[in-house]
Amino acid sequence: MAGKVKAVPEGTHSITAHLSVKEATKAIDFYQKAFGAQLLNVHKTPDGKVIHATLKFGDSQVMLADEFPGMGTTASPQTLNGSTVVFNYYVEDVDALFNKAVAAGAKITMPLANQFWGDRYGQVVDPFGHAWALGSHVEDVAPEEMERRANAMFAEMGKKTA
């Protein structure tokens, strides 16, 4: 083999998420439809389960596989009855992506709105149990202004729960 091999493969970042799902083939279809993900590769077992796939979301890659109980792999959110992480996905037009994800079957857990920290942001859960925070940065907010806005928001929330 000629030349030095890169320790971090071309097109990847130092940290890459690896999702475990039930029905990975359906998950790949959903991520392509909902988020415009590009399928880079997929490898399946003889019975059709996905042992490894790589999808590209914007400039980032995410790996994905079917859940394989008893083989030391991570359980899916469906098996765990919830996700332990939220994937933050920044795009140019968050309104279009949010609506596309919901139309494809994602459930809204936080409606899309302009947030005090300067993002237009909302959250959804995909049909496979993974939580997604979708956003576009719309305003650079100075730290003092962000603190003022956060305090005002939490004060308003306190009035609603009292």
CYANA upper distance limits for C-alpha pairs under 8 A (distance plus 0.5 A):
  6 LYS  CA     10 GLU  CA      8.00
  8 VAL  CA     12 THR  CA      7.21
  8 VAL  CA     13 HIS  CA      7.59
  8 VAL  CA     14 SER  CA      7.17
 11 GLY  CA     59 ASP  CA      8.39
 11 GLY  CA     60 SER  CA      8.12
 11 GLY  CA     61 GLN  CA      8.07
 12 THR  CA     16 THR  CA      7.64
 12 THR  CA     60 SER  CA      7.18
 12 THR  CA     61 GLN  CA      6.66
 13 HIS  CA     60 SER  CA      7.74
 13 HIS  CA     61 GLN  CA      8.38
 16 THR  CA     60 SER  CA      8.43
 16 THR  CA     61 GLN  CA      7.02
 16 THR  CA     62 VAL  CA      6.45
 16 THR  CA     63 MET  CA      7.76
 17 ALA  CA     61 GLN  CA      8.25
 17 ALA  CA     62 VAL  CA      5.74
 17 ALA  CA     63 MET  CA      6.66
 18 HIS  CA     62 VAL  CA      6.43
 18 HIS  CA     63 MET  CA      4.88
 18 HIS  CA     64 LEU  CA      5.83
 18 HIS  CA     65 ALA  CA      8.20
 19 LEU  CA     62 VAL  CA      7.91
 19 LEU  CA     63 MET  CA      6.60
 19 LEU  CA     64 LEU  CA      5.07
 19 LEU  CA     65 ALA  CA      6.91
 19 LEU  CA     76 SER  CA      8.14
 20 SER  CA     64 LEU  CA      6.45
 20 SER  CA     65 ALA  CA      5.77
 20 SER  CA     66 ASP  CA      6.19
 20 SER  CA     67 GLU  CA      5.89
 20 SER  CA     73 THR  CA      8.50
 20 SER  CA     74 THR  CA      6.67
 20 SER  CA     75 ALA  CA      6.74
 20 SER  CA     76 SER  CA      5.38
 20 SER  CA     77 PRO  CA      8.31
 21 VAL  CA     27 ALA  CA      7.94
 21 VAL  CA     64 LEU  CA      7.91
 21 VAL  CA     65 ALA  CA      6.83
 21 VAL  CA     66 ASP  CA      5.52
 21 VAL  CA     67 GLU  CA      5.96
 21 VAL  CA     75 ALA  CA      8.09
 21 VAL  CA     76 SER  CA      5.28
 21 VAL  CA     77 PRO  CA      7.67
 21 VAL  CA     78 GLN  CA      8.07
 21 VAL  CA    128 PHE  CA      6.84
 22 LYS  CA     66 ASP  CA      5.92
 22 LYS  CA     67 GLU  CA      6.23
 22 LYS  CA     76 SER  CA      7.09
 22 LYS  CA     78 GLN  CA      7.89
 22 LYS  CA    128 PHE  CA      7.51
 23 GLU  CA     27 ALA  CA      6.90
 23 GLU  CA     49 LYS  CA      8.19
 23 GLU  CA     66 ASP  CA      6.76
 24 ALA  CA     28 ILE  CA      6.60
 24 ALA  CA     49 LYS  CA      7.74
 24 ALA  CA     50 VAL  CA      6.49
 24 ALA  CA     64 LEU  CA      7.77
 24 ALA  CA     65 ALA  CA      6.50
 24 ALA  CA     66 ASP  CA      5.57
 25 THR  CA     29 ASP  CA      6.94
 25 THR  CA     49 LYS  CA      8.14
 25 THR  CA     50 VAL  CA      7.30
 26 LYS  CA     30 PHE  CA      6.65
 27 ALA  CA     31 TYR  CA      6.63
 27 ALA  CA    127 PRO  CA      8.48
 27 ALA  CA    128 PHE  CA      7.42
 28 ILE  CA     32 GLN  CA      6.71
 28 ILE  CA     39 LEU  CA      8.08
 28 ILE  CA     55 LEU  CA      8.40
 29 ASP  CA     33 LYS  CA      6.69
 30 PHE  CA     34 ALA  CA      6.21
 30 PHE  CA     35 PHE  CA      8.41
 30 PHE  CA    104 ALA  CA      7.34
 31 TYR  CA     35 PHE  CA      5.79
 31 TYR  CA     36 GLY  CA      7.07
 31 TYR  CA     37 ALA  CA      6.11
 32 GLN  CA     36 GLY  CA      5.08
 32 GLN  CA     37 ALA  CA      4.86
 32 GLN  CA     38 GLN  CA      6.78
 32 GLN  CA     39 LEU  CA      8.10
 33 LYS  CA     37 ALA  CA      7.99
 33 LYS  CA    100 LYS  CA      8.25
 33 LYS  CA    101 ALA  CA      8.18
 33 LYS  CA    104 ALA  CA      7.06
 34 ALA  CA     97 LEU  CA      7.81
 34 ALA  CA    100 LYS  CA      5.88
 34 ALA  CA    101 ALA  CA      4.67
 34 ALA  CA    102 VAL  CA      8.06
 34 ALA  CA    103 ALA  CA      8.09
 34 ALA  CA    104 ALA  CA      5.88
 34 ALA  CA    105 GLY  CA      8.48
 35 PHE  CA     57 PHE  CA      7.76
 35 PHE  CA     97 LEU  CA      6.93
 35 PHE  CA    100 LYS  CA      7.76
 35 PHE  CA    101 ALA  CA      6.84
 36 GLY  CA     57 PHE  CA      7.57
 37 ALA  CA     55 LEU  CA      6.50
 37 ALA  CA     56 LYS  CA      5.85
 37 ALA  CA     57 PHE  CA      5.35
 37 ALA  CA     58 GLY  CA      7.97
 38 GLN  CA     55 LEU  CA      5.92
 38 GLN  CA     56 LYS  CA      5.48
 38 GLN  CA     57 PHE  CA      7.27
 39 LEU  CA     53 ALA  CA      8.07
 39 LEU  CA     54 THR  CA      6.70
 39 LEU  CA     55 LEU  CA      5.05
 39 LEU  CA     56 LYS  CA      6.95
 40 LEU  CA     53 ALA  CA      7.95
 40 LEU  CA     54 THR  CA      5.89
 40 LEU  CA     55 LEU  CA      5.99
 40 LEU  CA     56 LYS  CA      7.28
 41 ASN  CA     53 ALA  CA      5.87
 41 ASN  CA     54 THR  CA      5.85
 41 ASN  CA     55 LEU  CA      7.83
 42 VAL  CA     50 VAL  CA      7.49
 42 VAL  CA     51 ILE  CA      8.36
 42 VAL  CA     52 HIS  CA      6.26
 42 VAL  CA     53 ALA  CA      4.56
 42 VAL  CA     54 THR  CA      7.05
 43 HIS  CA     50 VAL  CA      6.43
 43 HIS  CA     51 ILE  CA      6.27
 43 HIS  CA     52 HIS  CA      5.77
 43 HIS  CA     53 ALA  CA      6.70
 44 LYS  CA     48 GLY  CA      5.88
 44 LYS  CA     49 LYS  CA      5.80
 44 LYS  CA     50 VAL  CA      4.89
 44 LYS  CA     51 ILE  CA      5.80
 44 LYS  CA     52 HIS  CA      7.54
 45 THR  CA     49 LYS  CA      5.82
 45 THR  CA     50 VAL  CA      6.94
 45 THR  CA     51 ILE  CA      6.85
 49 LYS  CA     66 ASP  CA      6.76
 50 VAL  CA     64 LEU  CA      8.47
 50 VAL  CA     65 ALA  CA      5.75
 50 VAL  CA     66 ASP  CA      5.81
 51 ILE  CA     65 ALA  CA      5.60
 51 ILE  CA     66 ASP  CA      6.69
 52 HIS  CA     63 MET  CA      7.44
 52 HIS  CA     64 LEU  CA      6.31
 52 HIS  CA     65 ALA  CA      5.37
 52 HIS  CA     66 ASP  CA      8.34
 53 ALA  CA     63 MET  CA      6.09
 53 ALA  CA     64 LEU  CA      5.62
 53 ALA  CA     65 ALA  CA      6.75
 54 THR  CA     61 GLN  CA      7.09
 54 THR  CA     62 VAL  CA      6.26
 54 THR  CA     63 MET  CA      4.97
 54 THR  CA     64 LEU  CA      6.79
 55 LEU  CA     61 GLN  CA      6.05
 55 LEU  CA     62 VAL  CA      5.81
 55 LEU  CA     63 MET  CA      6.80
 55 LEU  CA     64 LEU  CA      8.26
 56 LYS  CA     60 SER  CA      6.14
 56 LYS  CA     61 GLN  CA      4.88
 56 LYS  CA     62 VAL  CA      6.85
 57 PHE  CA     61 GLN  CA      6.48
 57 PHE  CA     62 VAL  CA      7.88
 58 GLY  CA     91 VAL  CA      8.20
 67 GLU  CA     73 THR  CA      7.42
 67 GLU  CA     74 THR  CA      7.48
 67 GLU  CA     75 ALA  CA      6.57
 67 GLU  CA     76 SER  CA      6.74
 68 PHE  CA     72 GLY  CA      8.25
 68 PHE  CA     73 THR  CA      6.67
 68 PHE  CA     75 ALA  CA      8.39
 69 PRO  CA     73 THR  CA      7.31
 69 PRO  CA     75 ALA  CA      7.85
 75 ALA  CA     79 THR  CA      6.57
 75 ALA  CA     80 LEU  CA      7.17
 76 SER  CA     80 LEU  CA      6.82
 76 SER  CA    128 PHE  CA      8.45
 76 SER  CA    129 GLY  CA      8.25
 77 PRO  CA     81 ASN  CA      6.11
 77 PRO  CA     82 GLY  CA      5.28
 77 PRO  CA     83 SER  CA      5.39
 77 PRO  CA     84 THR  CA      8.39
 77 PRO  CA    128 PHE  CA      7.46
 77 PRO  CA    129 GLY  CA      5.55
 77 PRO  CA    130 HIS  CA      6.99
 78 GLN  CA     82 GLY  CA      6.90
 78 GLN  CA    128 PHE  CA      7.01
 78 GLN  CA    129 GLY  CA      6.29
 81 ASN  CA    129 GLY  CA      8.40
 82 GLY  CA    129 GLY  CA      6.70
 82 GLY  CA    130 HIS  CA      8.21
 83 SER  CA    129 GLY  CA      6.77
 83 SER  CA    130 HIS  CA      6.21
 83 SER  CA    131 ALA  CA      7.11
 85 VAL  CA    130 HIS  CA      8.12
 85 VAL  CA    131 ALA  CA      7.31
 86 VAL  CA    130 HIS  CA      7.66
 86 VAL  CA    131 ALA  CA      5.31
 86 VAL  CA    132 TRP  CA      5.87
 86 VAL  CA    133 ALA  CA      6.94
 87 PHE  CA    130 HIS  CA      8.41
 87 PHE  CA    131 ALA  CA      6.76
 87 PHE  CA    132 TRP  CA      5.22
 87 PHE  CA    133 ALA  CA      6.38
 88 ASN  CA    132 TRP  CA      6.49
 88 ASN  CA    133 ALA  CA      5.13
 88 ASN  CA    134 LEU  CA      6.50
 88 ASN  CA    135 GLY  CA      7.97
 89 TYR  CA    132 TRP  CA      7.63
 89 TYR  CA    133 ALA  CA      6.63
 89 TYR  CA    134 LEU  CA      5.50
 89 TYR  CA    135 GLY  CA      6.75
 90 TYR  CA     94 VAL  CA      8.01
 90 TYR  CA    134 LEU  CA      6.55
 90 TYR  CA    135 GLY  CA      5.33
 90 TYR  CA    136 SER  CA      5.91
 90 TYR  CA    137 HIS  CA      8.10
 91 VAL  CA     97 LEU  CA      8.39
 91 VAL  CA    134 LEU  CA      8.16
 91 VAL  CA    135 GLY  CA      6.84
 91 VAL  CA    136 SER  CA      5.99
 92 GLU  CA    136 SER  CA      6.35
 93 ASP  CA     97 LEU  CA      7.05
 93 ASP  CA    136 SER  CA      7.11
 94 VAL  CA     98 PHE  CA      6.31
 94 VAL  CA    120 ARG  CA      7.72
 94 VAL  CA    121 TYR  CA      7.99
 94 VAL  CA    134 LEU  CA      6.90
 94 VAL  CA    135 GLY  CA      5.92
 94 VAL  CA    136 SER  CA      6.04
 95 ASP  CA     99 ASN  CA      6.63
 95 ASP  CA    112 LEU  CA      8.06
 96 ALA  CA    100 LYS  CA      6.54
 97 LEU  CA    101 ALA  CA      6.56
 97 LEU  CA    134 LEU  CA      8.26
 98 PHE  CA    102 VAL  CA      6.77
 98 PHE  CA    112 LEU  CA      8.08
 98 PHE  CA    122 GLY  CA      8.21
 98 PHE  CA    134 LEU  CA      7.29
 99 ASN  CA    103 ALA  CA      6.54
100 LYS  CA    104 ALA  CA      6.66
101 ALA  CA    105 GLY  CA      6.98
101 ALA  CA    106 ALA  CA      5.98
102 VAL  CA    106 ALA  CA      5.01
102 VAL  CA    107 LYS  CA      6.66
102 VAL  CA    108 ILE  CA      7.60
102 VAL  CA    124 VAL  CA      8.23
105 GLY  CA    126 ASP  CA      7.39
105 GLY  CA    127 PRO  CA      6.93
106 ALA  CA    124 VAL  CA      6.40
106 ALA  CA    125 VAL  CA      5.97
106 ALA  CA    126 ASP  CA      4.92
106 ALA  CA    127 PRO  CA      6.44
107 LYS  CA    124 VAL  CA      5.74
107 LYS  CA    125 VAL  CA      5.73
107 LYS  CA    126 ASP  CA      6.99
107 LYS  CA    127 PRO  CA      8.22
108 ILE  CA    122 GLY  CA      8.46
108 ILE  CA    123 GLN  CA      6.63
108 ILE  CA    124 VAL  CA      4.90
108 ILE  CA    125 VAL  CA      7.11
109 THR  CA    122 GLY  CA      8.28
109 THR  CA    123 GLN  CA      5.91
109 THR  CA    124 VAL  CA      5.65
109 THR  CA    125 VAL  CA      7.32
110 MET  CA    122 GLY  CA      5.63
110 MET  CA    123 GLN  CA      5.23
110 MET  CA    124 VAL  CA      7.25
111 PRO  CA    121 TYR  CA      8.44
111 PRO  CA    122 GLY  CA      5.62
111 PRO  CA    123 GLN  CA      7.13
112 LEU  CA    120 ARG  CA      7.26
112 LEU  CA    121 TYR  CA      5.72
112 LEU  CA    122 GLY  CA      4.46
112 LEU  CA    123 GLN  CA      7.67
113 ALA  CA    120 ARG  CA      5.91
113 ALA  CA    121 TYR  CA      6.11
113 ALA  CA    122 GLY  CA      6.92
114 ASN  CA    118 GLY  CA      7.52
114 ASN  CA    119 ASP  CA      6.39
114 ASN  CA    120 ARG  CA      4.68
114 ASN  CA    121 TYR  CA      6.76
115 GLN  CA    119 ASP  CA      5.94
115 GLN  CA    120 ARG  CA      6.41
115 GLN  CA    121 TYR  CA      7.06
116 PHE  CA    146 MET  CA      6.80
116 PHE  CA    149 ARG  CA      6.16
116 PHE  CA    150 ALA  CA      6.83
117 TRP  CA    139 GLU  CA      8.45
117 TRP  CA    140 ASP  CA      8.45
117 TRP  CA    141 VAL  CA      6.83
117 TRP  CA    146 MET  CA      6.24
117 TRP  CA    149 ARG  CA      8.48
117 TRP  CA    150 ALA  CA      8.46
118 GLY  CA    137 HIS  CA      6.52
118 GLY  CA    138 VAL  CA      6.19
118 GLY  CA    139 GLU  CA      4.97
118 GLY  CA    140 ASP  CA      6.35
118 GLY  CA    141 VAL  CA      6.42
119 ASP  CA    135 GLY  CA      6.67
119 ASP  CA    136 SER  CA      6.05
119 ASP  CA    137 HIS  CA      4.78
119 ASP  CA    138 VAL  CA      5.84
119 ASP  CA    139 GLU  CA      7.13
120 ARG  CA    135 GLY  CA      5.91
120 ARG  CA    136 SER  CA      5.79
120 ARG  CA    137 HIS  CA      6.78
120 ARG  CA    138 VAL  CA      6.88
121 TYR  CA    133 ALA  CA      7.40
121 TYR  CA    134 LEU  CA      6.11
121 TYR  CA    135 GLY  CA      4.79
121 TYR  CA    136 SER  CA      7.18
122 GLY  CA    133 ALA  CA      6.27
122 GLY  CA    134 LEU  CA      6.03
122 GLY  CA    135 GLY  CA      7.15
123 GLN  CA    131 ALA  CA      7.61
123 GLN  CA    132 TRP  CA      6.03
123 GLN  CA    133 ALA  CA      4.87
123 GLN  CA    134 LEU  CA      6.51
124 VAL  CA    131 ALA  CA      6.39
124 VAL  CA    132 TRP  CA      5.80
124 VAL  CA    133 ALA  CA      7.11
124 VAL  CA    134 LEU  CA      8.37
125 VAL  CA    129 GLY  CA      6.39
125 VAL  CA    130 HIS  CA      6.00
125 VAL  CA    131 ALA  CA      4.87
125 VAL  CA    132 TRP  CA      6.50
126 ASP  CA    130 HIS  CA      5.98
126 ASP  CA    131 ALA  CA      6.99
126 ASP  CA    132 TRP  CA      7.99
141 VAL  CA    145 GLU  CA      6.85
141 VAL  CA    146 MET  CA      6.46
142 ALA  CA    146 MET  CA      6.60
143 PRO  CA    147 GLU  CA      6.68
144 GLU  CA    148 ARG  CA      6.76
145 GLU  CA    149 ARG  CA      6.61
146 MET  CA    150 ALA  CA      6.53
147 GLU  CA    151 ASN  CA      6.59
148 ARG  CA    152 ALA  CA      6.73
149 ARG  CA    153 MET  CA      6.65
150 ALA  CA    154 PHE  CA      6.67
151 ASN  CA    155 ALA  CA      6.53
152 ALA  CA    156 GLU  CA      6.69
153 MET  CA    157 MET  CA      6.70
154 PHE  CA    158 GLY  CA      6.63
155 ALA  CA    159 LYS  CA      7.03
156 GLU  CA    160 LYS  CA      7.15
157 MET  CA    161 THR  CA      7.03
158 GLY  CA    162 ALA  CA      6.63
